[in-house]
Amino acid sequence: MDRIIRTLPPPSSLSVSVVSFLNAKLNEKEDLEQAPALLSELRTQCHVLDQSLSDLNTQLRNYLIKHASHSDRTGDLLRDIDAKLGDLQSASCSSSPDGGSGKVLGEELPALAKEVARVNTVRTYAETALKLDTLVGDIEDAVSFTVKRTLRREPSTKSSEEMQSVAIRTLKLTEEILRLVAKTHPQWTRLVSAVDHRVDRSLAILRPQAIADHRSLLTSLGWPPPLSTLNSLGPESKRSTDAQSLLFTMKGDLKQQYSDSFLALCSLQELQRQRKSRQLEGQNREIALHQPLWAIEELVNPISVASQRHFSKWVDKPEYIFALVYKVTRDYVDSMDELLQPLVDEAMLSGYSCREEWISAMVTSLSTYLAKEIFPMYVSQLDEESTSEKHMQARISWLHLIDQMIAFDKRVQSLASHSGILLSLQEDAKLEKLSSFSVFIDRPDWLDLWADIELTDAFVKLKPEIENERSWSTEVRGVAVLSAQEDNKSPAIASAFHQCFSAVIDRCRSLPSIELRSRFLKLAGAPIIHRFLGCLLFRCQEAEGLTALTDNDALMKVAKSVNAARYFESILKEWCEDIFFLEMGLNQDTSTDGNDFGSEESSGNGILYEEIKKLEEFRTGWVDKLSTVVLRGFDVCCRDYLKNKKQWQEKGEEGWMVSQSFVGALDYLQGKMSILEEGLNRVDFVGVWRSLAPGVDKLIFNGILMTNAKFSDGGVERLSNDFSVLFGVFGAWCLRPEGFFPKLSEGLKLLKMGKKQLQNCLAGGEIWLKENGIRHLTAAESEKIAKNRI
């Protein structure tokens, strides 16, 4: 028994690592009982290490054989070149002076130069292939080592993180060579393809392993934080210090481990981006290259899973869901800038903001939950055949959810704006990542349903305003009236429709893409304008049907409708100059012919071109009707005046400046125009009297000057007085009213001419008329007027 007891070596002869190992394993007397098991474990590990060393030696021997084979081929090529150069020298020396040397130089030397270039290319190809083969072999070894160590828990002097770092550095070097090869030797596609295939296989193992290691590290750090530490979910709640401690209080080795793991993921992603950039050269690369930051996604995914346990309890209280997501997002957004952004910059991952990626990932996780759980439930509630009360409650719940989404997006985008990103100038792709309304991108049917709910809600709100006759009065009491509304004298109903339409526009602004905004506006906004136009048309037709617009109240009803149309039209035209509507108009112009909302007629005129056009047609049509009604009444009033042809051969009535039979017609004209001036807006009233003046001019000209009435000197004076009073009625709205009565003015001018001038008129024709300022009368009309002068 004493012979098998061996003397232990002195402690001074042992290394520090061995002493530390023995102290750790045999610290107590009771630990000696575990010595046989420890010895067995050490022998097993030694056997595994010996086997690994044997495998490495085998791989090294194979690589040396490959290298020797490549070297032999290269040596053979160089010897072949040397032999050909020797043959060239012999041929040159033995050539005769009759031109043989010139023949060699002229024919064989270019061929030899070409052969040398080919051999040089082959040599470069061989060297590049050998170098790439060595690098890819190193990558595969590092990846294999990482996987084996992870699966078998094999001990090693090198950590898995170190081998991952080696693999990433080698991958970057390989990618640099491949990029250079693709640029300088684009014909070597098979070499690049073969290397890419092997690298892709390694990356398919390395990336999941790196992500798994990162997740394991996050779990050991206590991530995700318990959501119960986020005590207050209110919008004004303070930031939780417990939540901040997880990232900000990492010290020493833990912080270094997390930084290394985060940096490794970022480096892998940048490497992947460079490879995609090379492979997609000449294509639209931006869409494929910009992917969410992997390391940030690994932070968000556990939080998303933990949050959904709470979300399931708050289906009927969506405000709690949005409050929780915003609270978590806000609590960690500063640590993204201060702790993680420097690591992203160190990995040279350009174009990424950790703040934006964190917010985007949180919003995306929320949108995914809304699309999978919340919206389908709300849609099913609307589709169920139930009482109108339950159906109305489902619509209210839907609108409440939309309100919460709008409020959430505004708060989240405010957080993103602190990074210096101007969201209003960003492309739609970035807005989609920061908006919970991105759920509608893949579900346009939900967008249509939302638009229908918004439209129905708007009509419900407008119904009492439409039925209230006071809303159609010009005066608006209790609300601040817009300056445009004052100028247009529009009734309160126009303001009510304007407010509803503005509310739809505000909802529309929350959508993240131009296509969605355009579709929503056409579905929920345009019908409001059509309903408004329908109400105006109904009131005008009602007034016309009852009194043919002969009653003053009917005229005022039409005037107020025209004012409302003018006000709404001016608002829409002003809006269409805004970039928000211009973008939708341009998108509509570039849409395909099959688009339900595109039309060639509206091309280039804005998204609301059709609605503006219909309002304008309504307004101009009824303005013409107003002038026609006044002209028709004026015609009735002055029939006796026009029929009395003998009065133009008599002097004026004593004590009267104007013919008595013309006074009633002038009084009617002035009365109606006063009513319209009071009721109509300034612009459309100008349209009425400017449309009326040519009608009156033609009516009196045909009724007096184009008849067989004879005009004496007294009759001409009488007619001049009548016309002066008529012009005076219109003189309240312009400086030279006679300019709007060209035929009457020029006819009166002919009547006032002397006998000799009239004779010249009859002889001179149109040339004489133009020379004497008669441009609106034909030669026949002028001749008839001149012959009626006595």
Beta strands, then each sheet from edge to edge (+ up, - down):
end
